Structure formats: C-alpha cells, structure tokens
Amino acid sequence: MHVKKGDTVMVTTGKDAGKKGKILKVLPRENRVVVEGVNKVKKHQKPSRSLPQGGILRIESPLNASNVMLVCNRCNTPTRVGRKVMENDEKARTCKKCGETID
C-alpha cells in the first residue's frame, strides 16, 4: 500500500473530498483505510457494561485506499508516492513533486 498508519492524507473523492486527516487503521487485505474525522457513519449501540446508556455513536468507517493521497511534509501538498532504493538496499517512499524522502 502507498500509505501507512500515522500518515496525513487528503481525501480526493466522495462526500468528504478535500478533507485532511491522519490514518488510524490500515486494512491491506480489503485495500481500505480509516481516516480520522472522515467518512463518519451512525452506529446504533445496545447498552453494555462499557457503554451503559447505549445510544447512537458517530464512528469513522473505512474508505478505499485509492481515494486518498498522501500529503508531503515538505511541500504540504497531496502527492503521488514513488519508491526509491537507498544505499543500504532498503526501499523508501518519496514525494513525486519535490523528491523528498517520506520514510
């Protein structure tokens, strides 16, 4: 995947297009990510020991990883991600716009 947990991303399509947020969870098998404050849905929760009153909760729902773009730390714009092999044979993600190493 082109994004990891903790990355700042911008949503490119859908009802939350243009919003920025931090990735809370990555689901690689489903090719989905959960972004903080984006794609909120209502969940009806029955009363339980941890939530005695129950009620309707607003939680973040996963969205497709292809609908988010990584925001570069240096140029502060949404960018595509490139791969580069470093001197010690490790792969690193790079910004396609400014060339900055992200990892």
N, C-alpha and C positions, 0 to 999 in steps of 0.2 A: 504494500500500500504506500501511497505517496505522503501520508500523514501519520503522526503518532499521537499518543496520549500526551496532553500538555501543550500541543501546538496551538497557535492562534490562527483561526481560519475565517474566511468570509464566505457566506452562502451566496451562490450565484443564481439559483433558480428557486421558484416556488413562492409561497406566501411570505417567507422571511428573507427574500432576496435583498442583499446589501447589508445584512446584519453581520457583525463580527462577534466571535465568541471563542472560548477555549474548549478543546476537545476533552470530554470527561471519560469517554469509553470508546474503544475501537473494537468492532466485531468483524474480523477479517474474513471469516467463512461466509458471512452474508454480504460482505462488501459495504458495510454500514458504519456510521459514526454517530455518537451522541454529542451534541454541541451545547454548551452552557447557555441557557436563556433562549434557545431557538427550537422551533417545532414543538411548542408546548401543547399537550392534549389534556383533557379532563379524565381522571380516573376515579371511579366510584369505589371507595374503600369501606368494607364492612368493619364494624368495631372489632378491635382485637386488644390484646394486652399492651402492645406497643402504641396503639392509637385508640384509646378507649371510647372516644366520641364518634369515630368513623368520619364520614363526610366525603366531599368531592375535592380531590387533590389536583393540582396542575403540575404535571411532570414533563420532562423532556423526552421526546420519542426519537428513535434512531432515524437518520436520513441517509440516502445513498451517498457514498464517498465521492462519487463523480460530480455531485452537486456542491462541493466545497473546494475552495482554492486556498492554499497556504499563504499566509501573509508574511512577507520577508521582514526580518527585524531591522535590517539596514535601510532599505528603501521604503519600507512601510506601505507597500502596495501588494495586492493579491498577485501571485505569480505562479507559473508552472514550475515543476520540480525536475531538476536534472540530476543525473548520477555521475559521480566522478571517483576514480580510483586514486587514492592517496599514495604517498611514497611507501608506506608500510603495508601496502596491499589491502587496505581497508576501504570500503565504499562509503562515500559521504554524499548527502543531499546538497544540491546547490541551487541558488536562485537563477532562473533563466534570464532575468532582466539585468541584474547587477553583477552576477557571478559570485556572490558571497556564499561561503560555506555555511549551511544551516546547522549541521550536527557538529 
